[in-house]
Amino acid sequence: MVIGWRGGVGGGGKRRVRVLRGKAMAERQDGFCLREVLAAFRACLTAEQTVLMDPYLRGWNGLIRFLNSLGTIFSFVSKDAVTKIQIMEKYRSSDQRERYETLQSMVEYELANGLVGLKNQGECPESGCRAILRLHRALHWLQMFLEGLRTSQEDSKTSVICTNSYNASLANYHPWVIRKAATLAFRALPTRNAFLENMNLGTPEEAVDMLGEALPYVCKVYEITEELYAKHKMLDLP
C-alpha cells in the first residue's frame, strides 16, 4: 500500500531509504524540487499582503507532486487537493478570471454575488471560497509537519511528528475512519533524514536550512487566509 511496507522486518529501514532515494532521483529527473514549491508560496505575497492565486496554486501543484513521490501515504490529502485545484483553475480560465486573481478579490466577489451560500441550509454550492478553505486546512497541517521536521532532533520519529501535526489540524475535519487510516499509514513514514533527503534540497542539513528560510512565507499565507475567512465567518463552511 505505501512506501516503507516493503520487505518486512529486519532490512525494512534500509529498503525504505533505498525506495525513497530512488523515487527522489526519479522526481529530480522530472525537474521537481521542493525549493520551487516554497518559492511559489513566497511569490504569493505582495507588498500589500495580498495573496496571488496563480503562485498559490503552483505551490499546491508542487506539494501534490511531492506528496505523491512518497507513495500512497498522503493520497487522502493529495486527491482532494487535486479536485480543489481543478476548481480554482477553472475559475482562473473563465470569463470571471480577474475576479479570482487574488484571494481577497475572490472573497469579495463571491460574497457580494451570493456565490458562497453562507445561509444555505441545503446542498452546498461549489465556490472558490470553499475550494480554498479545503486547501487552507491541509496547508496548515503540512506547514506544522514541515516545521516539526525542521526543529526536531535527528533521531525524532517522522511518524510521531506527522501524527501530532495531523491531530492538531486536519484531523478535526475528518471522520473517524479517515483519521484512523491516516494515523496507521503515518507509521510507515521513513526516518527523519531519509524524509528530508527526499525533498531534493540536498543534505538533511541543507533541507532544514531551506525550510527555515521558506516556511515563514507559507505560514504568512496561512495567517492571511485564516484572518480573512474569520472576518467573513467562513472558517466553518460545510
N, C-alpha and C positions, 0 to 999 in steps of 0.2 A: 504493500500500500504506500509506504513512504520510505524516503531515504533513511538509513540507519537501521532498518529492519532486515537488511541483507546480511546473511552469513551467520546469524545466531550469536550465541555466547562465545566468548574467548577472543577471536580475532575481529569481533564486530567493530570495536573502536577504530582499528586501523582501516578496516574496509570502509567505514563511514567517511574517514578523511580522504581516502582514495576516490570514493564516489564523488564527494564534494569537489575535490580538486579537478577531477575530470570534467565535471559539469562547469566549474568555473572557467576552465580553459576553453570549453566549447562556447560559453557565453562571451568570453573575451574575444574570440574569433568573430562573433556576431556583432562586435562593437559595443556590447553592453558594459557599463561601468556605473556603479552606484554614485560615483563622483558627479556624473552628468545628471542623475536624478536629483541629488541635493542642490546642484547648481540651478536646476529648473525651479525648485522651491524658493531659492534665493531670488531668482528673477521674477517671482510672483509679486513681490512687494515694490510699490512705487514709493517715491519720497513722501507722498501724502498718505501712506499706509493703505492704499487701495490694493486689492488682490486681483491680479490679472488672471483671467480664466484660462487662456491658452497655455501659459507655462505651468499653471496648476495641473491641468490635465496631462501635460507632457511628463510632469513629475510622477503622477499617478501611473501612467503607462509604463514608466521605467520601474516603479515599485512592483508592478504586477509581473514584469519580466523577471525581476529579482526573486520574488516570492515563488514563481513557477520554477526557477532554477533549483529550488530546494526540494522539489518533488511535490507531492500532494498534501503535505502537512498544512499548508496555508490555503488550500483550494477553497475552503469555505469562505474566505475573505476575498480572494482574487476573483472568483466567479461573480460574486455580487458586485465587486468594484467594476469589472468589465461592463456589466449591464448599465451601471450608473454613468460610466464614462461615455458609453454609446449614446445615452440620452442627452448628455451635455454636448457632445459633438454634433448631434442632430440639431440642437438649438443654435450652435455656433455656425452652422451652414445653412440656416433657414433665412427667411426674409427678415426675421427679427434678430439677426445675429448681433447687431450693435447693442441691443438690449442686454445681451449676455456676454459683453466684452469683459466686464469685471463682476466680481461677487456683489459689490454694492449696487451696481446698475441692475443686475438680475433681481435682487431682492426688492428694490424699489418698483421695478416694472411689474413683477408678478403680484406683489401685494396690491398695487394700485389698480390692477385689472382683475382682481379676484381669482387668480390662477392657482393659488396655494390651497384654497379650500379650508381655511382655518376653522370655519364654523360648520363644515360639512360633517354630518353625523353618519353618512352612508359610505359609499365607496370613495376612497381617496383618489383624487385626480393626479395624473402624472405631472410633475413640475420640476423645474430646475432646482428649486429650493429643497425639495425632498431628496433629489438625487445627490446634491452636495452634502446634505445632512448625513447621509449614509457614509459617504467618503470621509466626511469630517470625523465621525465617530471612529472609523477604522484608522484614520491618521493619528488620532490620539493614542491608540494602542501601540501603533508602530513607533511613534515618537518616544513613548515611555519605554518600550522594549529596547530600542537602539540606545537610548540614554542609559538604560540599565546595563547594557553590554559595555558601553564606553567607560562607565565609572566602577565597574565590578573588578574583582581580583581575577588573576589568570586562571585560578582553579575553581572559579564560580561556575555553577551549573546553568547552562543556557536554558534548559527546560524550566528551571525554577524562575529565572528572570522573566521568561516569556509568559509563564503561567500567572505570575504575580501581576504583570502588566495587563494581561488579558482580564483577570478578575477585577482589576481596579478600573476598567474602562469598558471595553466592548462587550464583555460578558453580561453586563447589565441590560443589554438589548437582545439577548439571545435566549431562546427556550432552553430548558434543562437538557434536552437531548443533544443539542449542538454544543452546549457548554461541556458536557461530559465527553463527547467525542473529541473536542478540541484539546482539552487538557490531557487526554490519553495520547493524542498524536504528538503533543509537545514533548513527551518523554523520549521521542526518537530523535530529537534535535542533537546535533553533534556538539563537540566541545566548544568552548568559547573561542579559542584561537582558530579552530577549523571554520567556524561560522564567520569570523572576521576576515579570514583569508578569502572566503567565497564572495566577499563584497568587491573584489577586484580593485582594491585600493592599495595593494602592496602587502607589506608585512602587517601582522596584527597591531603593532605599534603605530604604523602609518595610518591604518584604518581608524584607530582610536583618535589620532590627531585630526583626521579629516572630519570625523563625526563631531568632534568638539568645535570645529570651525563652522560646520554647516547646520547642525541641529538647532541652534538658536533661531535660524530663519524658519525652519519647519514649525518650531514652537510658536513663533510670532504669527505665522499664517493661521495656526490653530487658534491662538488667542483672539485675533481679529474676527475670525469666523464665529467663535463662541460668543463674543460680545455682541456682534451684530444679530445673531439669532436670538440671544437672550433679550435684547432690546425689543424685538418684534414677537417675542413669546413663541418661537418656532423650534425650540430645542427638543420638544416632545412630540413633534409631528409624527403621526402614525404612518 
